[in-house]
């Protein structure tokens, strides 16, 4: 009963915000959100992938009640972001297991009243970890999507996550009057390999970063907007790297981090920006991207002081949080 009341309240809040958004100046803005949701698995074995730890009888005892609590908490965060300035039109998610998880999140959780659609990768990662894009079809009309495979296996390396590409039409203000026109937006969602794994891990990171760069370069070279400007491109996700990392030096996009903010991930008391939203020169932002620091996403860091994200597990012990990363949000104009 409590869960039903919670879901009803969230849906009512989101629908109210959505109504206000359509009738206000929000049509001149595209809100983008990126979030690593830390091992969003369902409770059923996905054949061919190593997800045994996230089963009810597995190491983490990942039960249906814990799974549904996480889905509802993700919806609660999106509702809080919406209340503070508008519903996210595009949401890039990292560490989602499969199509079933996205179906439950968009059609069975508290988000179901908003009508989000999604596209996702089907990668060869050993655990079955994928990336996904949630999009609001009233603000982003999907034209096509595809996955770009990082050629890890061809180099004798462990397969890693694919890069998700989506192209759609979106409402954009031309800046001269009140008219609107529809133009193309190219969206990429990525989750680059972490720094662990020694030489092999570093090689995999370079391969993934090179694959991303090649896709961006192709878009920049082959497409233009209806006004003849460079293409509108947004790249988002968990890069496992700070804004000064060498991987960004070769990608012709702007990192939008608000450097006055602490970051999205905390390791041993040190905050870092690992999750980024990058934009092409033809895309403008109202302000730098900011991490979402809601009280229930954080907890006291008892070892190093300050605060840290409240994660789902601490070691093998269930901790009840949502993720070890904070979401990052930006308003594009």
C-alpha positions as a LaTeX table, in Angstrom:
\begin{tabular}{lrrr}
\hline
Residue & $x$ (\AA) & $y$ (\AA) & $z$ (\AA) \\
\hline
Unk1 & 0.00 & 0.00 & 0.00 \\
Unk2 & 2.80 & 2.41 & 0.91 \\
Unk3 & 4.52 & 1.75 & $-2.42$ \\
Unk4 & 1.25 & 2.41 & $-4.32$ \\
Unk5 & 0.75 & 5.75 & $-2.54$ \\
Unk6 & 4.37 & 6.69 & $-3.25$ \\
Unk7 & 4.01 & 5.91 & $-6.96$ \\
Unk8 & 0.71 & 7.83 & $-7.20$ \\
Unk9 & 2.28 & 10.88 & $-5.61$ \\
Unk10 & 5.27 & 10.80 & $-7.96$ \\
Unk11 & 3.09 & 10.38 & $-11.06$ \\
Unk12 & 0.82 & 13.27 & $-10.02$ \\
Unk13 & 3.82 & 15.52 & $-9.44$ \\
Unk14 & 5.43 & 14.66 & $-12.76$ \\
Unk15 & 2.24 & 15.09 & $-14.77$ \\
Unk16 & 1.65 & 18.47 & $-13.16$ \\
Unk17 & 5.16 & 19.59 & $-14.05$ \\
Unk18 & 4.74 & 18.28 & $-17.58$ \\
Unk19 & 1.56 & 20.33 & $-18.08$ \\
Unk20 & 3.27 & 23.47 & $-16.85$ \\
Unk21 & 6.28 & 22.79 & $-19.06$ \\
Unk22 & 4.26 & 22.63 & $-22.27$ \\
Unk23 & 2.55 & 25.98 & $-21.68$ \\
Unk24 & 5.64 & 27.90 & $-20.54$ \\
Unk25 & 8.99 & 28.94 & $-21.98$ \\
Unk26 & 10.28 & 25.41 & $-21.32$ \\
Unk27 & 9.72 & 24.65 & $-25.03$ \\
Unk28 & 12.85 & 26.72 & $-25.69$ \\
Unk29 & 14.93 & 24.44 & $-23.49$ \\
Unk30 & 16.09 & 20.86 & $-23.73$ \\
Unk31 & 16.96 & 19.33 & $-20.37$ \\
Unk32 & 19.53 & 16.52 & $-20.50$ \\
Unk33 & 20.47 & 14.19 & $-17.65$ \\
Unk34 & 23.19 & 11.53 & $-17.40$ \\
Unk35 & 23.47 & 8.98 & $-14.61$ \\
Unk36 & 25.39 & 5.81 & $-13.81$ \\
Unk37 & 22.74 & 3.94 & $-11.81$ \\
Unk38 & 25.18 & 1.32 & $-10.43$ \\
Unk39 & 24.26 & $-2.24$ & $-11.37$ \\
Unk40 & 20.60 & $-1.91$ & $-12.27$ \\
Unk41 & 19.96 & $-5.63$ & $-12.67$ \\
Unk42 & 16.68 & $-7.50$ & $-12.66$ \\
Unk43 & 16.31 & $-10.71$ & $-10.61$ \\
Unk44 & 16.30 & $-13.20$ & $-13.51$ \\
Unk45 & 19.38 & $-14.82$ & $-15.01$ \\
Unk46 & 20.27 & $-13.41$ & $-18.43$ \\
Unk47 & 21.57 & $-16.41$ & $-20.37$ \\
Unk48 & 25.14 & $-16.06$ & $-21.55$ \\
Unk49 & 26.13 & $-13.31$ & $-19.09$ \\
Unk50 & 27.73 & $-13.39$ & $-15.65$ \\
Unk51 & 24.91 & $-11.87$ & $-13.60$ \\
Unk52 & 24.72 & $-14.65$ & $-10.99$ \\
Unk53 & 25.76 & $-12.34$ & $-8.15$ \\
Unk54 & 22.62 & $-10.25$ & $-8.74$ \\
Unk55 & 20.07 & $-13.02$ & $-8.31$ \\
Unk56 & 17.97 & $-13.69$ & $-5.19$ \\
Unk57 & 20.21 & $-16.66$ & $-4.31$ \\
Unk58 & 23.41 & $-14.90$ & $-5.44$ \\
Unk59 & 26.14 & $-13.14$ & $-3.50$ \\
Unk60 & 24.17 & $-9.90$ & $-3.16$ \\
Unk61 & 20.79 & $-11.55$ & $-2.53$ \\
Unk62 & 19.20 & $-9.20$ & $-5.05$ \\
Unk63 & 15.49 & $-9.67$ & $-4.36$ \\
Unk64 & 12.40 & $-8.30$ & $-6.08$ \\
Unk65 & 11.72 & $-5.90$ & $-3.21$ \\
Unk66 & 15.22 & $-4.42$ & $-3.47$ \\
Unk67 & 14.93 & $-4.23$ & $-7.24$ \\
Unk68 & 11.59 & $-2.41$ & $-7.17$ \\
Unk69 & 12.78 & $-0.09$ & $-4.44$ \\
Unk70 & 15.68 & 0.94 & $-6.66$ \\
Unk71 & 13.38 & 1.57 & $-9.62$ \\
Unk72 & 11.07 & 3.71 & $-7.49$ \\
Unk73 & 14.01 & 5.66 & $-6.05$ \\
Unk74 & 15.32 & 6.39 & $-9.56$ \\
Unk75 & 11.85 & 7.71 & $-10.47$ \\
Unk76 & 11.87 & 9.83 & $-7.31$ \\
Unk77 & 15.17 & 11.44 & $-8.32$ \\
Unk78 & 13.87 & 12.24 & $-11.81$ \\
Unk79 & 10.79 & 13.78 & $-10.21$ \\
Unk80 & 12.97 & 15.94 & $-7.97$ \\
Unk81 & 15.02 & 17.11 & $-10.97$ \\
Unk82 & 11.77 & 17.92 & $-12.80$ \\
Unk83 & 10.42 & 19.91 & $-9.87$ \\
Unk84 & 13.51 & 22.13 & $-9.92$ \\
Unk85 & 13.24 & 23.29 & $-13.52$ \\
Unk86 & 11.60 & 20.82 & $-15.86$ \\
Unk87 & 11.34 & 17.17 & $-16.78$ \\
Unk88 & 14.50 & 15.76 & $-18.36$ \\
Unk89 & 13.82 & 15.34 & $-22.07$ \\
Unk90 & 16.80 & 13.02 & $-22.57$ \\
Unk91 & 18.26 & 10.72 & $-19.89$ \\
Unk92 & 21.43 & 8.74 & $-20.56$ \\
Unk93 & 21.79 & 5.75 & $-18.22$ \\
Unk94 & 24.86 & 3.59 & $-17.58$ \\
Unk95 & 24.95 & 0.12 & $-15.97$ \\
Unk96 & 21.52 & $-1.17$ & $-16.96$ \\
Unk97 & 21.25 & $-4.89$ & $-17.57$ \\
Unk98 & 18.73 & $-5.46$ & $-20.34$ \\
Unk99 & 15.50 & $-4.56$ & $-22.09$ \\
Unk100 & 13.42 & $-5.95$ & $-19.23$ \\
Unk101 & 14.90 & $-3.44$ & $-16.78$ \\
Unk102 & 14.16 & $-0.51$ & $-19.10$ \\
Unk103 & 10.61 & $-1.74$ & $-19.72$ \\
Unk104 & 9.95 & $-1.91$ & $-15.99$ \\
Unk105 & 11.47 & 1.53 & $-15.40$ \\
Unk106 & 9.57 & 3.31 & $-18.18$ \\
Unk107 & 6.25 & 1.42 & $-18.14$ \\
Unk108 & 5.82 & $-0.10$ & $-14.67$ \\
Unk109 & 7.52 & 2.30 & $-12.24$ \\
Unk110 & 6.35 & 5.77 & $-11.23$ \\
Unk111 & 7.71 & 7.08 & $-14.54$ \\
Unk112 & 5.01 & 5.29 & $-16.54$ \\
Unk113 & 2.69 & 8.32 & $-16.62$ \\
Unk114 & 5.26 & 10.39 & $-18.51$ \\
Unk115 & 5.45 & 8.21 & $-21.59$ \\
Unk116 & 9.22 & 7.88 & $-21.86$ \\
Unk117 & 10.51 & 5.68 & $-24.66$ \\
Unk118 & 14.00 & 4.22 & $-24.75$ \\
Unk119 & 16.74 & 2.73 & $-26.89$ \\
Unk120 & 19.67 & 0.75 & $-25.56$ \\
Unk121 & 22.72 & $-1.28$ & $-26.56$ \\
Unk122 & 23.03 & $-5.07$ & $-26.57$ \\
Unk123 & 26.74 & $-5.35$ & $-25.92$ \\
Unk124 & 29.15 & $-8.23$ & $-25.35$ \\
Unk125 & 30.23 & $-7.09$ & $-21.86$ \\
Unk126 & 30.77 & $-10.16$ & $-19.69$ \\
Unk127 & 28.19 & $-9.10$ & $-17.09$ \\
Unk128 & 25.68 & $-7.88$ & $-19.68$ \\
Unk129 & 26.03 & $-4.22$ & $-18.64$ \\
Unk130 & 24.60 & $-1.79$ & $-21.22$ \\
Unk131 & 23.89 & 1.90 & $-21.73$ \\
Unk132 & 20.50 & 3.36 & $-22.59$ \\
Unk133 & 18.76 & 6.56 & $-23.60$ \\
Unk134 & 15.35 & 7.51 & $-22.23$ \\
Unk135 & 13.65 & 10.16 & $-24.35$ \\
Unk136 & 10.37 & 12.04 & $-24.27$ \\
Unk137 & 8.77 & 11.53 & $-27.72$ \\
Unk138 & 7.00 & 14.91 & $-27.57$ \\
Unk139 & 10.37 & 16.68 & $-27.39$ \\
Unk140 & 12.68 & 14.26 & $-29.21$ \\
Unk141 & 11.30 & 12.41 & $-32.22$ \\
Unk142 & 13.60 & 9.44 & $-32.72$ \\
Unk143 & 14.68 & 8.88 & $-36.32$ \\
Unk144 & 17.27 & 6.16 & $-35.95$ \\
Unk145 & 19.55 & 4.51 & $-33.40$ \\
Unk146 & 22.43 & 2.07 & $-33.46$ \\
Unk147 & 25.26 & 0.67 & $-31.35$ \\
Unk148 & 28.94 & 1.13 & $-32.13$ \\
Unk149 & 30.99 & $-1.84$ & $-31.02$ \\
Unk150 & 34.39 & $-1.15$ & $-29.44$ \\
Unk151 & 36.78 & $-3.61$ & $-31.22$ \\
Unk152 & 38.17 & $-5.06$ & $-27.98$ \\
Unk153 & 37.82 & $-8.71$ & $-28.94$ \\
Unk154 & 39.69 & $-8.14$ & $-32.20$ \\
Unk155 & 42.64 & $-6.88$ & $-30.15$ \\
Unk156 & 42.57 & $-9.87$ & $-27.78$ \\
Unk157 & 40.96 & $-7.84$ & $-25.00$ \\
Unk158 & 37.91 & $-8.39$ & $-22.85$ \\
Unk159 & 34.75 & $-6.99$ & $-24.53$ \\
Unk160 & 33.48 & $-3.71$ & $-23.12$ \\
Unk161 & 30.33 & $-1.62$ & $-23.44$ \\
Unk162 & 29.06 & $-0.45$ & $-26.82$ \\
Unk163 & 28.49 & 3.23 & $-27.60$ \\
Unk164 & 24.84 & 4.12 & $-28.18$ \\
Unk165 & 23.92 & 6.56 & $-30.96$ \\
Unk166 & 20.49 & 8.12 & $-31.47$ \\
Unk167 & 19.39 & 10.73 & $-34.00$ \\
Unk168 & 16.17 & 12.64 & $-33.57$ \\
Unk169 & 14.24 & 15.81 & $-34.32$ \\
Unk170 & 13.78 & 18.33 & $-31.56$ \\
Unk171 & 12.24 & 21.77 & $-31.07$ \\
Unk172 & 14.78 & 24.58 & $-31.13$ \\
Unk173 & 14.32 & 28.36 & $-30.93$ \\
Unk174 & 15.91 & 30.28 & $-33.81$ \\
Unk175 & 16.64 & 33.21 & $-31.46$ \\
Unk176 & 15.05 & 35.90 & $-33.68$ \\
Unk177 & 11.34 & 35.62 & $-32.87$ \\
Unk178 & 8.81 & 33.34 & $-31.25$ \\
Unk179 & 8.77 & 30.78 & $-34.06$ \\
Unk180 & 10.13 & 27.29 & $-33.64$ \\
Unk181 & 11.68 & 24.97 & $-36.15$ \\
Unk182 & 12.55 & 21.30 & $-35.98$ \\
Unk183 & 16.19 & 20.35 & $-36.36$ \\
Unk184 & 18.35 & 17.26 & $-35.90$ \\
Unk185 & 20.11 & 16.37 & $-32.67$ \\
Unk186 & 22.72 & 13.61 & $-32.51$ \\
Unk187 & 23.03 & 11.94 & $-29.10$ \\
Unk188 & 25.71 & 9.52 & $-27.91$ \\
Unk189 & 25.70 & 7.65 & $-24.60$ \\
Unk190 & 28.94 & 6.01 & $-23.47$ \\
Unk191 & 30.44 & 4.19 & $-20.49$ \\
Unk192 & 34.19 & 4.01 & $-20.98$ \\
Unk193 & 36.20 & 1.25 & $-19.25$ \\
Unk194 & 37.63 & 2.05 & $-15.83$ \\
Unk195 & 41.33 & 2.50 & $-15.10$ \\
Unk196 & 41.69 & $-0.91$ & $-13.47$ \\
Unk197 & 43.16 & $-3.86$ & $-15.32$ \\
Unk198 & 46.71 & $-2.72$ & $-15.99$ \\
Unk199 & 47.93 & $-2.63$ & $-19.58$ \\
Unk200 & 44.89 & $-4.46$ & $-20.97$ \\
Unk201 & 42.51 & $-2.08$ & $-19.19$ \\
Unk202 & 44.39 & 0.96 & $-20.50$ \\
Unk203 & 44.31 & $-0.41$ & $-24.04$ \\
Unk204 & 40.57 & $-0.98$ & $-23.78$ \\
Unk205 & 40.06 & 2.62 & $-22.64$ \\
Unk206 & 42.05 & 3.89 & $-25.61$ \\
Unk207 & 40.04 & 1.73 & $-28.01$ \\
Unk208 & 36.74 & 2.96 & $-26.58$ \\
Unk209 & 37.86 & 6.60 & $-26.62$ \\
Unk210 & 39.08 & 6.23 & $-30.22$ \\
Unk211 & 35.79 & 4.65 & $-31.27$ \\
Unk212 & 33.89 & 7.55 & $-29.71$ \\
Unk213 & 36.16 & 10.09 & $-31.40$ \\
Unk214 & 35.70 & 8.42 & $-34.79$ \\
Unk215 & 31.91 & 8.58 & $-34.48$ \\
Unk216 & 31.99 & 12.24 & $-33.48$ \\
Unk217 & 34.43 & 13.08 & $-36.28$ \\
Unk218 & 32.15 & 11.38 & $-38.81$ \\
Unk219 & 29.13 & 13.34 & $-37.61$ \\
Unk220 & 31.06 & 16.61 & $-37.71$ \\
Unk221 & 32.29 & 15.91 & $-41.24$ \\
Unk222 & 29.13 & 14.57 & $-42.83$ \\
Unk223 & 26.20 & 16.51 & $-41.36$ \\
Unk224 & 25.01 & 20.09 & $-41.07$ \\
Unk225 & 21.92 & 21.67 & $-39.52$ \\
Unk226 & 19.07 & 23.22 & $-41.50$ \\
Unk227 & 20.73 & 26.61 & $-40.92$ \\
Unk228 & 24.04 & 25.40 & $-42.35$ \\
Unk229 & 25.82 & 25.35 & $-39.00$ \\
Unk230 & 27.85 & 22.47 & $-37.60$ \\
Unk231 & 25.77 & 19.51 & $-36.38$ \\
Unk232 & 24.18 & 19.55 & $-32.96$ \\
Unk233 & 25.83 & 16.78 & $-30.95$ \\
Unk234 & 25.45 & 15.79 & $-27.30$ \\
Unk235 & 27.66 & 13.09 & $-25.78$ \\
Unk236 & 27.01 & 11.94 & $-22.23$ \\
Unk237 & 27.81 & 9.17 & $-19.79$ \\
Unk238 & 30.41 & 7.80 & $-17.41$ \\
Unk239 & 33.85 & 8.47 & $-18.89$ \\
Unk240 & 35.78 & 7.21 & $-15.86$ \\
Unk241 & 37.99 & 10.25 & $-16.40$ \\
Unk242 & 38.23 & 13.86 & $-15.32$ \\
Unk243 & 37.75 & 16.78 & $-17.70$ \\
Unk244 & 41.54 & 17.21 & $-18.10$ \\
Unk245 & 42.09 & 13.60 & $-19.20$ \\
Unk246 & 43.89 & 13.15 & $-22.50$ \\
Unk247 & 40.87 & 11.40 & $-24.05$ \\
Unk248 & 39.05 & 14.74 & $-24.27$ \\
Unk249 & 41.88 & 16.53 & $-26.09$ \\
Unk250 & 41.10 & 14.73 & $-29.34$ \\
Unk251 & 37.29 & 14.99 & $-29.24$ \\
Unk252 & 36.07 & 18.28 & $-30.83$ \\
Unk253 & 33.40 & 18.90 & $-28.21$ \\
Unk254 & 33.10 & 21.09 & $-25.13$ \\
Unk255 & 33.05 & 19.54 & $-21.65$ \\
Unk256 & 30.31 & 21.37 & $-19.76$ \\
Unk257 & 31.21 & 20.59 & $-16.12$ \\
Unk258 & 30.62 & 23.25 & $-13.48$ \\
Unk259 & 34.09 & 23.24 & $-11.97$ \\
Unk260 & 32.81 & 25.03 & $-8.88$ \\
Unk261 & 30.88 & 21.87 & $-7.99$ \\
Unk262 & 32.56 & 18.97 & $-6.22$ \\
Unk263 & 31.83 & 16.32 & $-8.84$ \\
Unk264 & 29.82 & 13.14 & $-9.37$ \\
Unk265 & 31.91 & 10.44 & $-7.67$ \\
Unk266 & 33.81 & 10.27 & $-4.39$ \\
Unk267 & 36.78 & 7.96 & $-3.79$ \\
Unk268 & 38.52 & 7.96 & $-0.40$ \\
Unk269 & 37.19 & 11.39 & 0.43 \\
Unk270 & 38.17 & 12.97 & $-2.90$ \\
Unk271 & 35.39 & 14.11 & $-5.23$ \\
Unk272 & 35.89 & 13.69 & $-8.98$ \\
Unk273 & 34.00 & 14.52 & $-12.15$ \\
Unk274 & 33.70 & 11.15 & $-13.90$ \\
Unk275 & 30.31 & 11.72 & $-15.52$ \\
Unk276 & 30.14 & 14.37 & $-18.22$ \\
Unk277 & 27.92 & 15.96 & $-20.84$ \\
Unk278 & 29.76 & 17.18 & $-23.94$ \\
Unk279 & 28.29 & 19.49 & $-26.59$ \\
Unk280 & 29.27 & 20.61 & $-30.07$ \\
Unk281 & 29.88 & 24.32 & $-30.89$ \\
Unk282 & 26.37 & 24.70 & $-32.33$ \\
Unk283 & 24.75 & 23.72 & $-29.00$ \\
Unk284 & 24.45 & 26.32 & $-26.26$ \\
Unk285 & 23.88 & 25.78 & $-22.56$ \\
Unk286 & 22.11 & 28.11 & $-20.16$ \\
Unk287 & 24.64 & 27.23 & $-17.45$ \\
Unk288 & 27.34 & 24.59 & $-16.85$ \\
Unk289 & 26.27 & 21.03 & $-16.10$ \\
Unk290 & 25.70 & 20.42 & $-12.41$ \\
Unk291 & 25.59 & 17.31 & $-10.20$ \\
Unk292 & 22.29 & 16.58 & $-8.49$ \\
Unk293 & 22.98 & 16.66 & $-4.74$ \\
Unk294 & 19.68 & 15.55 & $-3.22$ \\
Unk295 & 19.86 & 14.70 & 0.51 \\
Unk296 & 18.81 & 11.06 & 0.06 \\
Unk297 & 21.50 & 10.52 & $-2.60$ \\
Unk298 & 24.22 & 11.35 & $-0.06$ \\
Unk299 & 25.47 & 10.15 & 3.31 \\
Unk300 & 28.22 & 11.05 & 5.74 \\
Unk301 & 31.64 & 9.69 & 4.83 \\
Unk302 & 32.64 & 8.18 & 8.18 \\
Unk303 & 36.16 & 7.34 & 7.04 \\
Unk304 & 37.26 & 10.56 & 5.35 \\
Unk305 & 34.73 & 13.18 & 6.43 \\
Unk306 & 32.26 & 15.19 & 4.36 \\
Unk307 & 29.66 & 13.48 & 2.21 \\
Unk308 & 29.67 & 10.70 & $-0.37$ \\
Unk309 & 27.04 & 9.10 & $-2.64$ \\
Unk310 & 24.87 & 6.54 & $-0.85$ \\
Unk311 & 25.40 & 3.41 & $-2.89$ \\
Unk312 & 23.24 & 0.28 & $-3.18$ \\
Unk313 & 25.88 & $-2.06$ & $-1.71$ \\
Unk314 & 28.92 & $-1.58$ & 0.46 \\
Unk315 & 30.97 & $-4.64$ & $-0.34$ \\
Unk316 & 28.57 & $-7.59$ & $-0.27$ \\
Unk317 & 26.26 & $-5.91$ & 2.27 \\
Unk318 & 23.03 & $-4.28$ & 1.10 \\
Unk319 & 23.15 & $-0.58$ & 1.96 \\
Unk320 & 19.86 & 0.64 & 0.49 \\
Unk321 & 21.14 & 3.56 & $-1.60$ \\
Unk322 & 20.68 & 4.13 & $-5.32$ \\
Unk323 & 24.12 & 4.63 & $-6.83$ \\
Unk324 & 27.77 & 5.42 & $-6.15$ \\
Unk325 & 27.49 & 8.18 & $-8.78$ \\
Unk326 & 25.44 & 11.40 & $-8.71$ \\
Unk327 & 23.35 & 12.37 & $-11.74$ \\
Unk328 & 24.50 & 15.31 & $-13.85$ \\
Unk329 & 22.04 & 17.71 & $-15.54$ \\
Unk330 & 22.30 & 20.49 & $-18.10$ \\
Unk331 & 19.78 & 22.78 & $-19.82$ \\
Unk332 & 20.52 & 23.21 & $-23.51$ \\
Unk333 & 19.21 & 26.10 & $-25.59$ \\
\hline
\end{tabular}
